[in-house]
Amino acid sequence: MTKQKKTNVMRLLDKEKIPYTTKAYAFDENDLSGIHAAAALGLAPERVFKTLVAQGNKTGPVVFCIPCHQELDLKKAASCSGNKSVALIHVKDLLGLTGYIRGGCSPLGMKKNFPTYLDRTAATLETISISAGQRGRQILLAPTALTALSGATFADLTMDDIILTDGRVRS
């Protein structure tokens, strides 16, 4: 078995002596979703957090980390980040702004430090999984370690459950 090269995220965690574990999985170019990553890793979707980058009308770029099975509530995201509105950046702008590509974006090790918000549900978990900065690689670490290193703030970020007319629940 070949030893996998460390990503910038791993080197950053090592430098700060923050404990973490890594997991690798075969990613699918046609399905870069966190749900796919969670299934491939055998983790509950509540533990796998996706990183979304938005543009705030007042603050500029803002980073949000939410459970992979949830959707970002743009009104909540704007409110907690001190903006009147936020809009997700276009995928073509992700690499230039963060240094990461879609499916491999991590809240750690971006080109610049942007205001970062971590969904409050992470605070109830012992460990969460975030991208290691590369497609097919994840880091498992304590959410408090992520907030300490990134300066992230816990916030209510996801859409509330919606009861559909047929009785199904949309999360």
MARLOTOR-562798 format. One record per residue: x, y, z of N, C-alpha, C in turn. Coordinates in steps of 0.02 Angstrom, whole numbers, plus 50000, padded with zeros to 5 digits. Layout:
MARLOTOR-562798
XYZXYZXYZ;...
//
This chain:
MARLOTOR-562798
500424994150000500005000050000500445006250000;500295011049957500695017049954500465022050006;500945025550033500795030650083500515036750047;499945039350072499645045150040499995051550063;500085056050015500395062450028499945066750072;500235070350118499855074750162499605080850123;499005082950139498725088950109498925095050152;498815100950126498945107050166498545107150230;497935104550228497515104250288497855099850341;498105094150321498435089650368499065092850396;499455096150353500065099450377499895105050428;499365108650414499135113950460498935110950528;498555105550527498355102250589498965099450626;499435096450589500045093850620500445099450653;500505105050618500895110750644500595113250710;499935113250714499595115650775499495110050827;499745104050811499685098250856498965096650873;498525097150823497815095550832497705088350809;497435084150854497325077150835496765076450783;496875071950736496395070550683496535063650655;496055061050620496155054950581495935056450509;496175052550463495995053550393495625047350368;495205048550320494865043150285494865044750212;494965039750171494955040550099494385036450070;494125038650014493595035049979493655036449904;493355032049866493355033049793492805038049777;493005043849753492495048849737492245047749666;491655050249654491335049549588491275056449558;491595057549502491595064049468490875066449455;490415061749447489715063549433489305064549496;489595063049554489235063949618489745065949671;489875072449675490355075049724490015077049789;489415074649800489025076649859489315073749923;489165077149977489355074650043488985068350061;488385067550035487995061450047488375055450019;488645056149959489045050849929489665049349972;489995054649995490595053850037490405050250102;489855052250134489635049150196489515041650186;489155039950133489005032950119489645029050105;490095031850066490725028450050491155027350111;491105031950159491515031550220491175027750276;490525026250267490145022850319490005027350379;489935033850365489785038750418489075041350411;488775043150467488115046250465488165053050432;487695054950389487725061450355487755067350404;487495066450464487515071850514488235073450535;488695068750525489385069750545489835072350490;489605072050427490005074150370489775081150351;490235085950357490065092950345490355095250278;489925098650240490145101550177490325108850188;490785111250148491015118150152490735122050094;490365127350110490065131650060490365138650066;490525141650010490815148350010490315153149978;490185158550013489695163549989490015170449987;489665174949955489865181949952489355185949991;489585189250044489135193550082489135200550053;488565203850056488525210550027488935215650066;489095214250129489495218850170490195216150184;490245209750198490875206850221491315203950166;491025202750108491395199250056491335191750068;491855187750051491805180550057491695178250129;491255173250136491075170250200491035162750189;491265158850239491275151550234490765148650283;490375143750259489875140350300489985132850296;489985129450354490055122150356489415119350386;489085115050348488445112250370488445104750357;488015101050393487955093850380487775092750306;488075087550277488015086550205487315085150181;486875083050225486185081450204485715087450212;485985093050233485585099050245485705104250191;485275109350190485345115050144485475121250185;485905125550159486055131950191485455136550186;485255139450241484735144550242485095151250232;485005154150173485365160250156485185166150202;484575166450226484375171850272484735171050339;484765164950365485125163750428485875165050418;486135162950361486855163950346487015171450344;486585175250311486695182550307486665185650376;486165183750415486065186750481486655185450527;486885179150531487425177550578488085180550557;488165181950492488805184550466488825192150460;488285195450482488285202750480488145205650411;487815201750370487645203950302486885204650296;486685208550248485975209050232485785203250186;486265201250144486155195550099486815192050085;486775185650070487345181750047487115177649987;487585176349942487455172049884488045167449876;487905161149863488445156349852488855158549791;489515157849797489935159649740489865154249686;489995156149625489965151549569490555146749574;490435140549556490945135349561491575137249522;491505140949467492095142849428492545147749465;492275151149516492665155949555492975152849618;492805146649633493015143549695493775142749700;494095140049648494815138849650495205145349658;495035150449620495405156749625495335160149693;494755159449723494625162649787494915158749846;494825152049845495005147949903495635143649894;495795142049832496335137249819496085130149815;495435129149821495125122449820494645121849761;494535115549740494045114149688493425111149719;492875111349682492245108449705492345101049724;492095099149781492175092249804492795091349847;493205096449852493815096049893493935102349932;493415106249943493475112649979493445111550054;493945113950089493985113250161493955120150193;493675120650254493675127050289494365128950315;494835124350312495515125550335495985126250275;496475130650281496995131150231496815134750167;496295138850169496125142750109496665147950097;496665150950037497155155950020497165161750069;496565163550094496495168850144496035166250199;496075169350257495615167550311494985171750303;494435168350292493785171550286493375170150348;492895174550364492445173050420492115166250408;492125162050459491885155250452491365153650505;490835150150484490285148350529490165140950522;490105137650579490005130450583489315129250612;488915125050578488235123750602488245121350674;487775124050712487755122650784487685115350801;487425111150756487365104050770488045100750781;488565103650754489245100850763489445100850837;489205105750874489385106350945489155100350986;488675096650961488415090850998488785084350981;489255084750935489615078750911490325078550937;490565072450949491255071650973491745073150917;491595070650857492005072050798491555073350738;491825077350692491485078450628491985077050573;491725076250513492145074950455492105081050408;492685083550387492715088950339493205086950284;493175090350229493645088850174494365090050197;494795085750174495505086450188495835091050138;495425094150095495695098650044495825095249978;495555089249970495655085349910495055080749901;494835079949840494285075349828494475068349851;494005064949885494125058149907494495057449972;494615063050007494965062750072494605067050122;494505064350181494155067850235494585067750298;494475072750340494795073450405494245072650458;494375068650508493915068250565494265071550624;493925076450654494215080150710493655082650754;493845084950813493355087850859493125094550832;492475095950836492225102450811492545108350847;492715107550911493035113050948493735114350922;494065109150896494725110050866494665114050801;494135112550763494025116250701493875123550716;493465124950766493305131950781493915135550808;494315132150848494915135350876495405137250821;495505132750773495995133850720495745138750667;495105138350650494845142450595494535149050620;494425149550685494075155350712493335155050698;493085149150679492375148350663491935149550724;491335151650710490815152850760490255147850747;489995144750801489415140450794488805144850780;488375142650733487775146450716487245141850688;486625144150692486065140550662486075142350587;486235137550545486355138950474485895135450424;485555130250447485185126150398484445127650397;484155125650341483435126550333483065122150382;482525124650408482115120650454481735115350413;481545109950447481145104750413480495107750388;480305105650328479695107950298479245101950287;478625102250311478145096950301477805098050234;477895093350188477585093950122476845092050125;476465093950075475745092650075475575085250079;476025080850055475885073650058476125070650124;476345074850172476545072450238477285070750245;477645070650189478375069350194478725075350224;479285074050255479685079450285480275080850241;480375087150223480955089250186481425092750234;482025090050241482505093050286482915098150250;
//
